[in-house]
Amino acid sequence: DGQERTFDSLSLIDAVVPEIIENRRKELQQQQQQQQQQQ
């Protein structure tokens, strides 16, 4: 019973994590672009 629940939360994390990574990547790219423009 408990094992199924942890599996559900794991699959939920798997579903969400790629979006977080993608957002993080875009933020980093924007920061780099802003820094380049300032120089």
Secondary structure, DSSP 8 states (H G I E B T S, - for coil): -HHHHHHHHHHHHHHHHHHHHHHHHHHHHHHHHHHHHH-
